[in-house]
Amino acid sequence: MPSGDRGGTLGPVSFRPGALDGIQTSPTGGQVEYLLARNSVIREFRKGRLSRLDVCDAHPELIRAATNLGRTMGEQCPICEESDLVDVTFVFGSKLPAGGRCVATQAELARFWRRKEPVVCYVVEVCCGCRWNHLARMYPAGAGVDAVARKPLRSRTKA
Ligand SMILES: [Zn+2]
């Protein structure tokens, strides 16, 4: 019923999580894994084993979300090295669209963190230039989880 919500929903996406029962409680470990996976994709691309078609496959909806709602990461795209990366946060949980809700503002994200129901936040980095995209991290929030990633969306810079 709340139809004029900010944000939007996403069609079929590759990073859609499975059941929410197994909410991950060690987001830090997950983040490292995503970073490793990302770096290995980039390595393979640089070696020529993956083409741009393989790695720059962002769903049009994801590009749209990134264009409208993405937050600049202050980092250049590792693939085209021309555009800046943005990150987009999707929240999954009960009463949310199956494809996740794309979070528009930090204030909206904070509201999800305060929810009584658990949610899982997925942060995807996207290049609107070449359509590179990769899951950057995910973390549980809501339901009294004291979100480890309560810090800003761009905590990767200190890594
Ligand atoms: Zn790019």
Backbone and ligand atoms as CSV (ligand in chain L), in Angstrom:
chain,resi,resn,atom,element,x,y,z
A,1,MET,N,N,0.781,-1.208,0.000
A,1,MET,CA,C,0.000,0.000,0.000
A,1,MET,C,C,0.824,1.274,0.000
A,2,PRO,N,N,1.970,1.208,0.695
A,2,PRO,CA,C,2.756,2.442,0.592
A,2,PRO,C,C,3.331,2.513,-0.786
A,3,SER,N,N,2.724,3.086,-1.699
A,3,SER,CA,C,3.259,3.161,-3.058
A,3,SER,C,C,4.066,4.430,-3.287
A,4,GLY,N,N,4.069,5.446,-2.927
A,4,GLY,CA,C,4.972,6.533,-3.343
A,4,GLY,C,C,6.263,6.583,-2.569
A,5,ASP,N,N,6.660,5.446,-2.078
A,5,ASP,CA,C,7.936,5.406,-1.341
A,5,ASP,C,C,9.109,5.876,-2.185
A,6,ARG,N,N,10.031,6.443,-1.503
A,6,ARG,CA,C,11.275,6.715,-2.221
A,6,ARG,C,C,11.949,5.395,-2.505
A,7,GLY,N,N,12.919,5.477,-3.341
A,7,GLY,CA,C,13.639,4.248,-3.654
A,7,GLY,C,C,12.892,3.507,-4.723
A,8,GLY,N,N,13.239,2.290,-4.913
A,8,GLY,CA,C,12.585,1.549,-5.961
A,8,GLY,C,C,12.857,0.096,-5.762
A,9,THR,N,N,12.363,-0.675,-6.663
A,9,THR,CA,C,12.622,-2.099,-6.555
A,9,THR,C,C,13.412,-2.535,-7.756
A,10,LEU,N,N,13.941,-3.678,-7.639
A,10,LEU,CA,C,14.822,-4.178,-8.668
A,10,LEU,C,C,14.239,-5.455,-9.248
A,11,GLY,N,N,14.405,-5.614,-10.491
A,11,GLY,CA,C,13.974,-6.853,-11.125
A,11,GLY,C,C,14.890,-7.982,-10.721
A,12,PRO,N,N,14.932,-9.020,-11.513
A,12,PRO,CA,C,15.792,-10.150,-11.181
A,12,PRO,C,C,17.245,-9.692,-11.129
A,13,VAL,N,N,17.888,-9.998,-10.074
A,13,VAL,CA,C,19.292,-9.611,-9.966
A,13,VAL,C,C,20.111,-10.796,-9.504
A,14,SER,N,N,21.380,-10.735,-9.777
A,14,SER,CA,C,22.213,-11.898,-9.506
A,14,SER,C,C,22.574,-12.038,-8.042
A,15,PHE,N,N,22.468,-10.973,-7.285
A,15,PHE,CA,C,22.923,-11.070,-5.903
A,15,PHE,C,C,21.788,-11.275,-4.935
A,16,ARG,N,N,20.627,-11.617,-5.477
A,16,ARG,CA,C,19.487,-11.823,-4.585
A,16,ARG,C,C,19.799,-12.898,-3.540
A,17,PRO,N,N,19.555,-12.596,-2.303
A,17,PRO,CA,C,19.861,-13.567,-1.259
A,17,PRO,C,C,18.805,-14.653,-1.191
A,18,GLY,N,N,19.171,-15.729,-0.587
A,18,GLY,CA,C,18.212,-16.811,-0.401
A,18,GLY,C,C,17.322,-16.493,0.778
A,19,ALA,N,N,16.889,-17.519,1.446
A,19,ALA,CA,C,16.017,-17.312,2.597
A,19,ALA,C,C,16.718,-16.447,3.625
A,20,LEU,N,N,15.940,-15.700,4.332
A,20,LEU,CA,C,16.530,-14.795,5.307
A,20,LEU,C,C,16.811,-15.482,6.637
A,21,ASP,N,N,16.421,-16.743,6.730
A,21,ASP,CA,C,16.620,-17.442,8.000
A,21,ASP,C,C,18.082,-17.439,8.418
A,22,GLY,N,N,18.912,-17.686,7.467
A,22,GLY,CA,C,20.326,-17.813,7.813
A,22,GLY,C,C,21.048,-16.505,7.773
A,23,ILE,N,N,20.501,-15.536,8.410
A,23,ILE,CA,C,21.139,-14.225,8.361
A,23,ILE,C,C,22.562,-14.304,8.891
A,24,GLN,N,N,23.403,-13.779,8.098
A,24,GLN,CA,C,24.820,-13.829,8.426
A,24,GLN,C,C,25.126,-12.913,9.595
A,25,THR,N,N,25.862,-13.430,10.539
A,25,THR,CA,C,26.146,-12.593,11.699
A,25,THR,C,C,27.588,-12.132,11.729
A,26,SER,N,N,28.355,-12.497,10.733
A,26,SER,CA,C,29.739,-12.037,10.718
A,26,SER,C,C,29.992,-11.288,9.420
A,27,PRO,N,N,29.391,-10.140,9.327
A,27,PRO,CA,C,29.488,-9.388,8.075
A,27,PRO,C,C,30.914,-9.064,7.678
A,28,THR,N,N,31.783,-8.981,8.653
A,28,THR,CA,C,33.153,-8.622,8.319
A,28,THR,C,C,33.794,-9.702,7.467
A,29,GLY,N,N,33.584,-10.944,7.886
A,29,GLY,CA,C,34.135,-12.044,7.102
A,29,GLY,C,C,33.576,-12.020,5.697
A,30,GLY,N,N,32.263,-11.785,5.601
A,30,GLY,CA,C,31.631,-11.734,4.292
A,30,GLY,C,C,32.233,-10.654,3.418
A,31,GLN,N,N,32.467,-9.545,4.033
A,31,GLN,CA,C,32.996,-8.431,3.268
A,31,GLN,C,C,34.346,-8.780,2.646
A,32,VAL,N,N,35.158,-9.479,3.418
A,32,VAL,CA,C,36.466,-9.874,2.902
A,32,VAL,C,C,36.290,-10.800,1.708
A,33,GLU,N,N,35.351,-11.736,1.852
A,33,GLU,CA,C,35.125,-12.656,0.738
A,33,GLU,C,C,34.695,-11.918,-0.521
A,34,TYR,N,N,33.803,-10.961,-0.369
A,34,TYR,CA,C,33.336,-10.243,-1.550
A,34,TYR,C,C,34.471,-9.458,-2.192
A,35,LEU,N,N,35.301,-8.929,-1.350
A,35,LEU,CA,C,36.426,-8.156,-1.860
A,35,LEU,C,C,37.387,-9.071,-2.612
A,36,LEU,N,N,37.612,-10.251,-2.060
A,36,LEU,CA,C,38.499,-11.197,-2.735
A,36,LEU,C,C,37.910,-11.616,-4.076
A,37,ALA,N,N,36.604,-11.893,-4.058
A,37,ALA,CA,C,35.945,-12.308,-5.295
A,37,ALA,C,C,36.026,-11.194,-6.328
A,38,ARG,N,N,35.794,-9.989,-5.858
A,38,ARG,CA,C,35.855,-8.839,-6.761
A,38,ARG,C,C,37.249,-8.699,-7.364
A,39,ASN,N,N,38.248,-8.779,-6.491
A,39,ASN,CA,C,39.593,-8.591,-6.993
A,39,ASN,C,C,39.999,-9.684,-7.967
A,40,SER,N,N,39.497,-10.881,-7.742
A,40,SER,CA,C,39.876,-11.947,-8.664
A,40,SER,C,C,39.192,-11.748,-10.016
A,41,VAL,N,N,37.972,-11.227,-10.000
A,41,VAL,CA,C,37.314,-10.924,-11.283
A,41,VAL,C,C,38.124,-9.858,-12.031
A,42,ILE,N,N,38.551,-8.858,-11.303
A,42,ILE,CA,C,39.311,-7.776,-11.937
A,42,ILE,C,C,40.632,-8.310,-12.489
A,43,ARG,N,N,41.262,-9.202,-11.707
A,43,ARG,CA,C,42.520,-9.803,-12.179
A,43,ARG,C,C,42.307,-10.574,-13.474
A,44,GLU,N,N,41.261,-11.390,-13.468
A,44,GLU,CA,C,40.982,-12.193,-14.656
A,44,GLU,C,C,40.703,-11.299,-15.859
A,45,PHE,N,N,40.010,-10.210,-15.596
A,45,PHE,CA,C,39.721,-9.271,-16.683
A,45,PHE,C,C,41.020,-8.680,-17.231
A,46,ARG,N,N,41.903,-8.300,-16.333
A,46,ARG,CA,C,43.156,-7.672,-16.776
A,46,ARG,C,C,44.037,-8.655,-17.518
A,47,LYS,N,N,43.908,-9.931,-17.156
A,47,LYS,CA,C,44.690,-10.948,-17.861
A,47,LYS,C,C,44.054,-11.305,-19.194
A,48,GLY,N,N,42.874,-10.789,-19.435
A,48,GLY,CA,C,42.219,-11.086,-20.699
A,48,GLY,C,C,41.377,-12.351,-20.671
A,49,ARG,N,N,41.225,-12.941,-19.498
A,49,ARG,CA,C,40.429,-14.168,-19.428
A,49,ARG,C,C,38.938,-13.885,-19.334
A,50,LEU,N,N,38.617,-12.669,-18.972
A,50,LEU,CA,C,37.213,-12.256,-18.965
A,50,LEU,C,C,37.118,-11.008,-19.832
A,51,SER,N,N,36.036,-10.914,-20.559
A,51,SER,CA,C,35.862,-9.731,-21.403
A,51,SER,C,C,34.949,-8.737,-20.692
A,52,ARG,N,N,34.858,-7.574,-21.257
A,52,ARG,CA,C,33.928,-6.588,-20.682
A,52,ARG,C,C,32.506,-7.114,-20.699
A,53,LEU,N,N,32.208,-7.890,-21.718
A,53,LEU,CA,C,30.852,-8.445,-21.769
A,53,LEU,C,C,30.602,-9.343,-20.567
A,54,ASP,N,N,31.665,-9.991,-20.115
A,54,ASP,CA,C,31.509,-10.885,-18.966
A,54,ASP,C,C,31.322,-10.117,-17.664
A,55,VAL,N,N,32.036,-9.036,-17.522
A,55,VAL,CA,C,32.038,-8.375,-16.215
A,55,VAL,C,C,31.159,-7.122,-16.160
A,56,CYS,N,N,30.835,-6.561,-17.297
A,56,CYS,CA,C,30.049,-5.325,-17.297
A,56,CYS,C,C,28.618,-5.641,-17.700
A,57,ASP,N,N,27.940,-6.312,-16.807
A,57,ASP,CA,C,26.632,-6.840,-17.170
A,57,ASP,C,C,25.532,-6.320,-16.243
A,58,ALA,N,N,25.713,-5.125,-15.734
A,58,ALA,CA,C,24.703,-4.610,-14.799
A,58,ALA,C,C,23.320,-4.600,-15.442
A,59,HIS,N,N,22.373,-5.072,-14.701
A,59,HIS,CA,C,20.976,-5.041,-15.113
A,59,HIS,C,C,20.564,-3.579,-15.319
A,60,PRO,N,N,19.772,-3.311,-16.348
A,60,PRO,CA,C,19.345,-1.920,-16.591
A,60,PRO,C,C,18.723,-1.264,-15.355
A,61,GLU,N,N,18.002,-2.045,-14.575
A,61,GLU,CA,C,17.401,-1.487,-13.359
A,61,GLU,C,C,18.479,-1.084,-12.361
A,62,LEU,N,N,19.528,-1.872,-12.343
A,62,LEU,CA,C,20.621,-1.554,-11.421
A,62,LEU,C,C,21.315,-0.269,-11.861
A,63,ILE,N,N,21.503,-0.130,-13.156
A,63,ILE,CA,C,22.110,1.101,-13.675
A,63,ILE,C,C,21.222,2.290,-13.336
A,64,ARG,N,N,19.926,2.086,-13.479
A,64,ARG,CA,C,19.013,3.182,-13.182
A,64,ARG,C,C,19.092,3.558,-11.704
A,65,ALA,N,N,19.103,2.551,-10.862
A,65,ALA,CA,C,19.224,2.821,-9.423
A,65,ALA,C,C,20.532,3.525,-9.124
A,66,ALA,N,N,21.587,3.070,-9.772
A,66,ALA,CA,C,22.900,3.669,-9.517
A,66,ALA,C,C,22.926,5.117,-9.986
A,67,THR,N,N,22.305,5.371,-11.109
A,67,THR,CA,C,22.276,6.730,-11.641
A,67,THR,C,C,21.499,7.656,-10.721
A,68,ASN,N,N,20.364,7.166,-10.244
A,68,ASN,CA,C,19.491,8.025,-9.448
A,68,ASN,C,C,19.856,8.064,-7.977
A,69,LEU,N,N,20.283,6.941,-7.457
A,69,LEU,CA,C,20.435,6.838,-6.017
A,69,LEU,C,C,21.844,6.490,-5.559
A,70,GLY,N,N,22.716,6.236,-6.503
A,70,GLY,CA,C,24.058,5.807,-6.115
A,70,GLY,C,C,24.824,6.898,-5.387
A,71,ARG,N,N,25.716,6.451,-4.542
A,71,ARG,CA,C,26.562,7.403,-3.805
A,71,ARG,C,C,27.985,7.241,-4.309
A,72,THR,N,N,28.575,8.343,-4.646
A,72,THR,CA,C,29.923,8.284,-5.188
A,72,THR,C,C,30.893,7.707,-4.169
A,73,MET,N,N,31.711,6.807,-4.624
A,73,MET,CA,C,32.660,6.179,-3.718
A,73,MET,C,C,34.020,6.880,-3.747
A,74,GLY,N,N,34.192,7.777,-4.693
A,74,GLY,CA,C,35.484,8.442,-4.793
A,74,GLY,C,C,36.558,7.500,-5.303
A,75,GLU,N,N,36.147,6.564,-6.101
A,75,GLU,CA,C,37.080,5.563,-6.595
A,75,GLU,C,C,36.788,5.365,-8.075
A,76,GLN,N,N,37.818,5.175,-8.841
A,76,GLN,CA,C,37.602,5.010,-10.264
A,76,GLN,C,C,37.249,3.564,-10.587
A,77,CYS,N,N,36.468,3.398,-11.618
A,77,CYS,CA,C,36.086,2.060,-12.046
A,77,CYS,C,C,37.337,1.269,-12.432
A,78,PRO,N,N,37.476,0.061,-11.886
A,78,PRO,CA,C,38.660,-0.742,-12.176
A,78,PRO,C,C,38.659,-1.322,-13.587
A,79,ILE,N,N,37.523,-1.270,-14.237
A,79,ILE,CA,C,37.423,-1.893,-15.561
A,79,ILE,C,C,37.644,-0.881,-16.682
A,80,CYS,N,N,36.834,0.156,-16.720
A,80,CYS,CA,C,36.987,1.123,-17.817
A,80,CYS,C,C,37.958,2.240,-17.440
A,81,GLU,N,N,38.205,2.419,-16.142
A,81,GLU,CA,C,39.124,3.448,-15.663
A,81,GLU,C,C,38.779,4.830,-16.211
A,82,GLU,N,N,37.495,5.033,-16.430
A,82,GLU,CA,C,37.056,6.330,-16.941
A,82,GLU,C,C,36.018,6.964,-16.023
A,83,SER,N,N,35.115,6.143,-15.512
A,83,SER,CA,C,34.032,6.685,-14.704
A,83,SER,C,C,34.282,6.392,-13.234
A,84,ASP,N,N,33.603,7.159,-12.400
A,84,ASP,CA,C,33.693,6.916,-10.968
A,84,ASP,C,C,32.684,5.858,-10.561
A,85,LEU,N,N,33.065,5.098,-9.554
A,85,LEU,CA,C,32.149,4.089,-9.034
A,85,LEU,C,C,31.137,4.741,-8.112
A,86,VAL,N,N,29.947,4.169,-8.086
A,86,VAL,CA,C,28.981,4.569,-7.075
A,86,VAL,C,C,28.551,3.310,-6.342
A,87,ASP,N,N,28.102,3.465,-5.127
A,87,ASP,CA,C,27.528,2.278,-4.500
A,87,ASP,C,C,26.052,2.460,-4.231
A,88,VAL,N,N,25.370,1.349,-4.345
A,88,VAL,CA,C,23.922,1.317,-4.211
A,88,VAL,C,C,23.608,0.295,-3.129
A,89,THR,N,N,22.737,0.657,-2.210
A,89,THR,CA,C,22.370,-0.257,-1.131
A,89,THR,C,C,20.960,-0.787,-1.351
A,90,PHE,N,N,20.827,-2.099,-1.253
A,90,PHE,CA,C,19.524,-2.730,-1.326
A,90,PHE,C,C,19.235,-3.381,0.014
A,91,VAL,N,N,18.004,-3.271,0.431
A,91,VAL,CA,C,17.623,-3.887,1.695
A,91,VAL,C,C,16.598,-4.971,1.413
A,92,PHE,N,N,16.843,-6.129,1.985
A,92,PHE,CA,C,15.928,-7.254,1.833
A,92,PHE,C,C,15.377,-7.630,3.200
A,93,GLY,N,N,14.124,-8.007,3.222
A,93,GLY,CA,C,13.553,-8.431,4.488
A,93,GLY,C,C,12.064,-8.607,4.336
A,94,SER,N,N,11.420,-8.981,5.437
A,94,SER,CA,C,9.989,-9.179,5.367
A,94,SER,C,C,9.302,-7.849,5.090
A,95,LYS,N,N,8.210,-7.894,4.397
A,95,LYS,CA,C,7.445,-6.714,4.004
A,95,LYS,C,C,8.185,-5.826,3.014
A,96,LEU,N,N,9.249,-6.342,2.477
A,96,LEU,CA,C,9.959,-5.569,1.459
A,96,LEU,C,C,9.822,-6.312,0.135
A,97,PRO,N,N,9.976,-5.621,-0.955
A,97,PRO,CA,C,9.826,-6.278,-2.255
A,97,PRO,C,C,10.817,-7.432,-2.406
A,98,ALA,N,N,10.408,-8.449,-3.129
A,98,ALA,CA,C,11.260,-9.624,-3.291
A,98,ALA,C,C,12.613,-9.254,-3.890
A,99,GLY,N,N,12.603,-8.254,-4.723
A,99,GLY,CA,C,13.857,-7.841,-5.348
A,99,GLY,C,C,14.643,-6.858,-4.501
A,100,GLY,N,N,14.178,-6.618,-3.300
A,100,GLY,CA,C,14.882,-5.698,-2.418
A,100,GLY,C,C,14.443,-4.267,-2.639
A,101,ARG,N,N,14.662,-3.461,-1.632
A,101,ARG,CA,C,14.355,-2.038,-1.784
A,101,ARG,C,C,15.660,-1.289,-1.917
A,102,CYS,N,N,15.693,-0.454,-2.907
A,102,CYS,CA,C,16.883,0.344,-3.123
A,102,CYS,C,C,16.806,1.565,-2.216
A,103,VAL,N,N,17.808,1.731,-1.401
A,103,VAL,CA,C,17.772,2.800,-0.406
A,103,VAL,C,C,18.260,4.116,-1.002
A,104,ALA,N,N,17.474,5.142,-0.803
A,104,ALA,CA,C,17.772,6.419,-1.447
A,104,ALA,C,C,18.647,7.328,-0.588
A,105,THR,N,N,18.445,7.282,0.689
A,105,THR,CA,C,19.174,8.233,1.534
A,105,THR,C,C,19.704,7.536,2.784
A,106,GLN,N,N,20.648,8.183,3.398
A,106,GLN,CA,C,21.211,7.670,4.643
A,106,GLN,C,C,20.129,7.600,5.714
A,107,ALA,N,N,19.208,8.563,5.696
A,107,ALA,CA,C,18.136,8.587,6.694
A,107,ALA,C,C,17.214,7.384,6.517
A,108,GLU,N,N,16.946,7.058,5.272
A,108,GLU,CA,C,16.094,5.896,5.021
A,108,GLU,C,C,16.795,4.624,5.478
A,109,LEU,N,N,18.073,4.547,5.224
A,109,LEU,CA,C,18.840,3.378,5.654
A,109,LEU,C,C,18.796,3.252,7.175
A,110,ALA,N,N,18.934,4.365,7.851
A,110,ALA,CA,C,18.905,4.349,9.308
A,110,ALA,C,C,17.555,3.842,9.813
A,111,ARG,N,N,16.505,4.159,9.085
A,111,ARG,CA,C,15.185,3.663,9.487
A,111,ARG,C,C,15.128,2.144,9.417
A,112,PHE,N,N,15.760,1.589,8.380
A,112,PHE,CA,C,15.776,0.125,8.278
A,112,PHE,C,C,16.567,-0.482,9.428
A,113,TRP,N,N,17.639,0.152,9.796
A,113,TRP,CA,C,18.458,-0.359,10.885
A,113,TRP,C,C,17.677,-0.404,12.188
A,114,ARG,N,N,16.738,0.521,12.334
A,114,ARG,CA,C,15.980,0.580,13.586
A,114,ARG,C,C,14.755,-0.316,13.577
A,115,ARG,N,N,14.517,-0.963,12.445
A,115,ARG,CA,C,13.324,-1.797,12.358
A,115,ARG,C,C,13.343,-2.933,13.374
A,116,LYS,N,N,12.150,-3.403,13.752
A,116,LYS,CA,C,12.092,-4.546,14.658
A,116,LYS,C,C,12.382,-5.833,13.903
A,117,GLU,N,N,11.989,-5.871,12.630
A,117,GLU,CA,C,12.236,-7.079,11.852
A,117,GLU,C,C,13.663,-7.039,11.305
A,118,PRO,N,N,14.236,-8.233,11.176
A,118,PRO,CA,C,15.592,-8.259,10.633
A,118,PRO,C,C,15.600,-7.918,9.142
A,119,VAL,N,N,16.613,-7.276,8.709
A,119,VAL,CA,C,16.808,-7.016,7.287
A,119,VAL,C,C,18.268,-7.334,6.953
A,120,VAL,N,N,18.500,-7.505,5.682
A,120,VAL,CA,C,19.872,-7.682,5.226
A,120,VAL,C,C,20.155,-6.599,4.195
A,121,CYS,N,N,21.253,-5.914,4.390
A,121,CYS,CA,C,21.622,-4.851,3.467
A,121,CYS,C,C,22.723,-5.349,2.528
A,122,TYR,N,N,22.532,-5.100,1.264
A,122,TYR,CA,C,23.521,-5.467,0.256
A,122,TYR,C,C,24.021,-4.182,-0.395
A,123,VAL,N,N,25.297,-4.044,-0.439
A,123,VAL,CA,C,25.876,-2.869,-1.073
A,123,VAL,C,C,26.580,-3.325,-2.353
A,124,VAL,N,N,26.174,-2.736,-3.449
A,124,VAL,CA,C,26.728,-3.119,-4.742
A,124,VAL,C,C,27.474,-1.932,-5.323
A,125,GLU,N,N,28.657,-2.166,-5.832
A,125,GLU,CA,C,29.344,-1.073,-6.502
A,125,GLU,C,C,29.058,-1.152,-7.992
A,126,VAL,N,N,28.822,-0.014,-8.573
A,126,VAL,CA,C,28.389,0.034,-9.970
A,126,VAL,C,C,29.139,1.136,-10.705
A,127,CYS,N,N,29.488,0.849,-11.952
A,127,CYS,CA,C,30.016,1.885,-12.828
A,127,CYS,C,C,28.956,2.163,-13.882
A,128,CYS,N,N,28.470,3.393,-13.909
A,128,CYS,CA,C,27.424,3.726,-14.886
A,128,CYS,C,C,28.024,3.902,-16.275
A,129,GLY,N,N,29.324,3.981,-16.344
A,129,GLY,CA,C,29.958,4.135,-17.647
A,129,GLY,C,C,29.998,2.827,-18.415
A,130,CYS,N,N,30.595,1.815,-17.818
A,130,CYS,CA,C,30.773,0.555,-18.556
A,130,CYS,C,C,29.864,-0.556,-18.034
A,131,ARG,N,N,29.129,-0.304,-16.993
A,131,ARG,CA,C,28.180,-1.252,-16.408
A,131,ARG,C,C,28.840,-2.344,-15.580
A,132,TRP,N,N,30.062,-2.108,-15.173
A,132,TRP,CA,C,30.677,-3.018,-14.210
A,132,TRP,C,C,29.867,-2.979,-12.930
A,133,ASN,N,N,29.704,-4.125,-12.295
A,133,ASN,CA,C,29.008,-4.143,-11.010
A,133,ASN,C,C,29.487,-5.334,-10.212
A,134,HIS,N,N,29.566,-5.138,-8.923
A,134,HIS,CA,C,29.958,-6.244,-8.062
A,134,HIS,C,C,29.433,-6.017,-6.657
A,135,LEU,N,N,29.069,-7.104,-6.012
A,135,LEU,CA,C,28.635,-7.014,-4.624
A,135,LEU,C,C,29.829,-6.607,-3.769
A,136,ALA,N,N,29.671,-5.528,-3.053
A,136,ALA,CA,C,30.781,-5.052,-2.229
A,136,ALA,C,C,30.706,-5.623,-0.818
A,137,ARG,N,N,29.533,-5.638,-0.264
A,137,ARG,CA,C,29.391,-6.206,1.070
A,137,ARG,C,C,27.925,-6.372,1.418
A,138,MET,N,N,27.705,-7.166,2.434
A,138,MET,CA,C,26.349,-7.307,2.948
A,138,MET,C,C,26.452,-7.375,4.452
A,139,TYR,N,N,25.394,-6.964,5.116
A,139,TYR,CA,C,25.406,-7.019,6.574
A,139,TYR,C,C,23.977,-7.036,7.070
A,140,PRO,N,N,23.769,-7.715,8.184
A,140,PRO,CA,C,22.429,-7.757,8.769
A,140,PRO,C,C,22.174,-6.492,9.577
A,141,ALA,N,N,20.919,-6.135,9.667
A,141,ALA,CA,C,20.536,-4.979,10.478
A,141,ALA,C,C,19.106,-5.186,10.952
A,142,GLY,N,N,18.598,-4.226,11.694
A,142,GLY,CA,C,17.255,-4.364,12.234
A,142,GLY,C,C,17.222,-5.406,13.335
A,143,ALA,N,N,16.060,-5.634,13.888
A,143,ALA,CA,C,15.876,-6.665,14.902
A,143,ALA,C,C,16.878,-6.553,16.032
A,144,GLY,N,N,17.262,-5.368,16.342
A,144,GLY,CA,C,18.178,-5.191,17.453
A,144,GLY,C,C,19.630,-5.496,17.120
A,145,VAL,N,N,19.883,-5.872,15.870
A,145,VAL,CA,C,21.281,-6.075,15.494
A,145,VAL,C,C,21.955,-4.718,15.514
A,146,ASP,N,N,23.046,-4.644,16.208
A,146,ASP,CA,C,23.756,-3.381,16.237
A,146,ASP,C,C,24.654,-3.368,15.011
A,147,ALA,N,N,24.114,-2.869,13.954
A,147,ALA,CA,C,24.783,-2.996,12.657
A,147,ALA,C,C,26.244,-2.593,12.716
A,148,VAL,N,N,27.061,-3.567,12.383
A,148,VAL,CA,C,28.491,-3.315,12.368
A,148,VAL,C,C,28.806,-2.233,11.345
A,149,ALA,N,N,28.056,-2.288,10.276
A,149,ALA,CA,C,28.305,-1.335,9.211
A,149,ALA,C,C,27.509,-0.067,9.418
A,150,ARG,N,N,27.198,0.224,10.652
A,150,ARG,CA,C,26.424,1.427,10.922
A,150,ARG,C,C,27.205,2.641,10.486
A,151,LYS,N,N,28.439,2.420,10.290
A,151,LYS,CA,C,29.239,3.497,9.745
A,151,LYS,C,C,28.781,3.684,8.312
A,152,PRO,N,N,29.166,4.648,7.713
A,152,PRO,CA,C,28.840,5.076,6.368
A,152,PRO,C,C,28.940,3.995,5.324
A,153,LEU,N,N,28.386,4.247,4.219
A,153,LEU,CA,C,28.367,3.286,3.134
A,153,LEU,C,C,29.734,3.080,2.528
A,154,ARG,N,N,30.667,3.884,2.898
A,154,ARG,CA,C,31.935,3.842,2.170
A,154,ARG,C,C,33.097,3.460,3.045
A,155,SER,N,N,32.902,2.450,3.866
A,155,SER,CA,C,33.952,2.121,4.827
A,155,SER,C,C,35.126,1.402,4.185
A,156,ARG,N,N,35.012,1.093,2.921
A,156,ARG,CA,C,36.085,0.310,2.319
A,156,ARG,C,C,37.357,1.114,2.166
A,157,THR,N,N,37.256,2.409,2.203
A,157,THR,CA,C,38.421,3.228,1.926
A,157,THR,C,C,39.549,2.989,2.908
A,158,LYS,N,N,39.201,2.549,4.098
A,158,LYS,CA,C,40.293,2.380,5.048
A,158,LYS,C,C,40.925,1.002,4.964
A,159,ALA,N,N,40.428,0.153,4.117
A,159,ALA,CA,C,40.934,-1.213,4.028
A,159,ALA,C,C,42.333,-1.216,3.440
L,1,ZN,ZN,ZN,33.527,1.373,-15.727
